[in-house]
Amino acid sequence: MNKLSILADENIAHLDDYFGNFNLIKLKGRDITQAAIDAHNPDALLIRSVTPINAGTITNTKNIRFVGTATIGTDHVDTNFLNSHGICFANAKGSSKHSVAQYVITALLTKNPNLLHQKITLGIIGLGNIGSTLASYAHDLHWHVLGFDPYLAQSDINNSTFDELLATSDIISIHTPLTKTGEYPTHQLFDQACFDKIKDHATLINTARGEIINQTALINAIDDKHLDAILDVFPHEPSIDKSLLDKLTIATPHIAGYTLDGKLRGTDMTYQAFCQYFGLPITQTLDGILPHNPHHWQKLKVSLYDNPDMLSTYYDILSDDMALRNACTDQVLGTDFDRLRKDYLLKREWIYAS
């Protein structure tokens, strides 16, 4: 039997460790197109969020039987399109939930270490893997959590209406998928009417998808309501307008989920789904690659109350912010944005034990 042929995004973590025994063709994610499929005729595609898969980008699926994305988000993949062609799809659901939640905590405490000693209200929009994980960290810090997710039953964290959350939260963190249809579409959810409901001097943080926010409305809110905005994703990503970047409190190049743990977990989950679909033995495991991790959330949390500056020794988020700003002239170009992500030095997660 011939080896299975895989066309893969070269930036998937430890790709060779997991898929090196197959006929592996590696390209930049944005170069995985119909032309590449025609040239290589793969059995499977392994992608990230920069590769759109739909009827407009893929006109002939040829021999493709499996598409796996090493990401939580799936808005770049038209799953109905894949289903109509009998192609199996898998994503890495939950792989970076702690990475992103820890990014949010780091960004907030870097911006304002005094939050450790304040009774703040954190509003979380979207209570899936990431949003619910963030709620756990917030409770550990004795913050009040308001959550809104119209697709889940009411609970101790899904406890608010959308308007109440906007009006009363000191901090709002977005963790929804990007959707353009359905009863609760999130595309351009944060428009001018939405920002009008947010309290003055609030903080908005978005680690989900950039198009959830209307850029003009955000800039107006920063100016008119003295809103602090922390963005890891951008309305016109991978390009960023300087007019927006200059107004942000913290800005990073879509790396909130970029920890060694989260990225490897995403690859491992994709690999397991691939092996299951093709009926292959699992010969690689996460434990065989991840080194020892000395970082523990509970220990860090206790230390931060006395020495909040030590957070930068775990993750210096301001260095990521500076790298992005240094790449900006009239705007951040997509090539520079992608380079920052490709060359990113992966940090470690904090081990979380409740």
Residue, then its C-alpha position, 0 to 999 in steps of 0.5 A: m500500500n502506498k503511503l498516504s499523502i498529506l498536504a500540510d501547513e508548515n507551521i503546525a507544531h511538531l508536524d514531522d514528529y507526528f506525520g513524518n512517516f507519511n508522504l508529507i508535503k509542507l507549505k505556507g498555510r496561505d499557499i494551500t490552494q486549489a493549485a497546490i491540491d492539483a499539483h500534489n493530489p493529497d489524501a488529506l489536508l492539515i491546516r490552520s485558521v489561515t487556510p479557507i476551505n469552501a466551494g470558492t477556494i476548492t473547486n475540485t477535492k480530487n482524492i481528499r478524504f480527510v481535512g484536519t485543522a489544528t485549531i479550535g476555531t472552524d469558521h475558516v472551514d465550510t463543513n457542509f461543503l466537506n460533508s457534501h463531498g464525503i470528506c471527514f473533518a476534525n478540529a482541535k476543540g479545546s486544545s488551547k483553552h488554558s493558553v487563551a484564558q491565561y493570555v487574558i489574565t496576563a493581559l489584564l494584570t499587566k495592564n492593571p496589577n491592582l485588579l488582584h485587589q479589587k472586586i471587579t466584574l468580568g463579563i464573558i461572552g461565549l462560554g464554550n471551552i475557553g470562556s468557561t475556563l476563563a471563568s474558573y481563573a476569574h473565580d480563583l481571583h475572587w472576581h465576579v463573573l457575568g456570562f452570556d451564551p445563548y446556546l447553553a442552559q443557564s448556570d452559575i456562569n451563564n447568568s446574564t443577558f447580553d445587555e446586562l453584561l455590557a452595561t455592568s461589566d468592568i471588563i468584557s472578554i469575547h470568546t464566541p465563534l465567528t458566525k454570519t447566520g443563525e439566530y445569534p450571528t456574531h459577525q460585527l456583533f460589536d457595532q456602534a449600538c453595542f458599544d453605546k451600551i458599554k460603561d465608560h472606562a471599561t476594558l474590552i479584550n478580544t481573542a476570538r475573531g477580529e470580524i466580531i468587532n466593527q473597527t470604526a465603532l471600536i475606535n469611536a468607543i475608545d475615544d468617546k467612552h475612554l474604552d481600553a481595548i486589548l486585541d489579539v485578533f483584528p477586523h482586517e487581519p492579517s493587515i492592521d490599520k495604524s489608526l486602530l493599532d495606535k489606540l489599543t492598550i495591548a495588541t498582539p499578533h493572534i498568538a493568544g493560544y500560542t503555547l507549546d502545550g496548546k499547539l502540541r495538543g492541537t497537533d496531537m488531537t488532529y493526529q489522533a483523529f487522522c489515525q482513527y479515520f484511516g484505521l492506523p495505529i497511534t505511534q506518537t503521544l503528547d507525553g513523548i514530546l512535552p518537556h517537564n513544566p515547572h509552572h503552576w497556576q496556584k503557586l503563581k496566583v499566591s505569589l502575584y498578590d505580593n509581587p505582581d511584576m513577576l508575571s512578566t517572567y512567566y509571559d512578557i506580553l508587552s514584548d509581543d505588543m512591541a514586536l507588533r508595533n515595530a512592524c507597523t509603518d502606515q499599517v501592519l502588512g499581512t506578510d509581517f503579521d504572518r512572520l511574527r506568528k511563524d517565528y513566535l517563540l512558544k511559551r509554556e502554559w501554567i499547570y492548572a489544578s482546581 
